């Protein structure tokens, strides 16, 4: 009986080694393909370009031209943030098409004076839901993030979601699941909205990430089985000498 458990124990150790090797390969390939996808996106989505066949296209193109940004990039952020709903509001208080936070609104509006009330330099909360004002403020903020990261659109998108502090601290896209998923969605929306073919390494990056996640869970399960079988062997042999 002990023989069978011992064979199983060694088999699980071999499985762990194989799974770990495949996980390392998948992670390495995912990193390479992801970096290639980022480089491609930073090249093809850079610079001014108009967008059509989306809601608020004329407004988007106006401020895309003003900031010399890709209209598809602005539209992709809007789709990810509010799905083109000008009345959208988040649990954290972000509002409007580009889900601008009040503090960000005040900071950007203080720079460009996009809206001014009769009583202060900043208009009221109703301005947040005005499509033109919201796109204006959001686009200027996105442009500021792009300049801050020397034209790296991926880092700028990550900062738009998580804040520049988080991006500066990590030196890359922060390893927050929400931010990583947000960046991936904005990039996917851009390719879709602009009818730009996704490079093959973009598709492979997604597949490698799926394989990597499966292997992480598989490896964790195998390790748990090793622990369970080890306990059984200790019971069978009455000590650790079986090793």
Residue pairs with C-beta under 8 A, 6 or more apart in sequence:
1 236
2 233
2 236
2 237
2 242
5 229
5 232
5 233
5 236
6 233
6 242
8 229
9 226
9 229
9 230
9 233
12 222
12 225
12 226
12 229
13 226
15 222
16 219
16 222
16 223
16 226
19 215
19 218
19 219
19 222
20 219
22 211
22 215
23 212
23 215
23 216
23 219
26 208
26 211
26 212
26 215
27 208
27 212
29 204
29 208
30 205
30 208
30 209
30 212
32 201
33 201
33 202
33 204
33 205
33 208
34 205
34 209
36 199
36 201
36 202
36 205
37 187
37 199
37 201
37 202
37 205
38 154
40 199
40 201
40 202
41 153
41 154
41 187
41 190
42 151
42 152
42 153
42 154
44 196
45 70
45 72
45 73
45 153
45 190
45 194
46 70
46 151
46 153
47 68
47 69
47 70
48 64
48 65
48 68
48 69
48 70
48 71
49 64
49 70
49 71
49 72
49 194
50 57
50 61
50 64
50 65
50 71
51 57
51 60
51 61
51 64
51 70
51 71
51 72
51 74
51 75
51 193
51 194
53 193
54 60
54 75
54 79
54 84
54 193
55 84
56 78
56 84
56 97
56 131
56 135
57 71
57 75
59 131
59 132
59 135
60 71
60 74
60 75
60 78
60 135
60 139
61 71
63 69
63 74
63 135
63 136
63 139
63 140
64 70
64 71
64 73
64 74
64 139
66 139
67 139
67 140
67 142
67 143
69 139
69 142
69 143
69 146
70 190
70 194
72 190
72 193
72 194
73 142
73 153
73 186
73 190
74 98
74 135
74 138
74 139
74 142
75 189
75 190
75 193
76 186
76 187
76 189
76 190
76 193
77 98
77 138
77 142
77 157
77 160
77 186
78 84
78 97
78 98
78 135
78 138
79 189
79 193
80 182
80 185
80 186
80 189
81 88
81 94
81 97
81 98
81 99
82 88
82 96
82 97
82 98
82 99
84 97
85 97
86 96
86 97
86 129
86 130
86 131
86 134
87 96
87 129
88 95
88 96
88 97
88 99
89 95
89 96
90 99
92 101
93 101
93 102
94 100
94 101
95 102
95 125
95 128
95 129
95 134
96 128
96 129
96 130
96 131
96 134
96 138
97 131
97 134
97 135
97 138
98 134
98 135
98 137
98 138
98 139
98 141
98 142
99 138
100 108
100 128
100 134
100 137
100 138
100 141
102 125
102 128
104 137
104 141
105 122
105 127
105 128
105 137
106 122
108 114
108 137
108 140
108 141
108 144
109 115
109 121
109 122
109 123
109 137
110 121
110 122
111 140
112 136
112 137
112 140
113 121
114 133
114 136
114 137
114 140
115 122
115 123
115 127
115 130
115 133
116 122
116 123
117 123
117 124
123 133
127 133
127 134
128 134
141 160
142 156
142 160
145 155
145 156
145 157
145 159
145 160
145 164
146 152
146 153
146 156
148 156
148 159
148 164
149 155
149 156
149 159
149 167
154 173
154 183
154 187
155 167
155 172
155 173
157 182
157 183
157 186
157 187
158 166
158 167
158 173
158 174
158 179
158 182
158 183
159 166
159 167
161 178
161 179
161 182
161 183
162 174
162 176
162 178
162 179
166 174
166 176
166 179
167 173
167 174
173 179
173 180
173 183
174 180
188 198
190 196
191 197
191 198
191 202
233 242
234 240
234 242
236 242
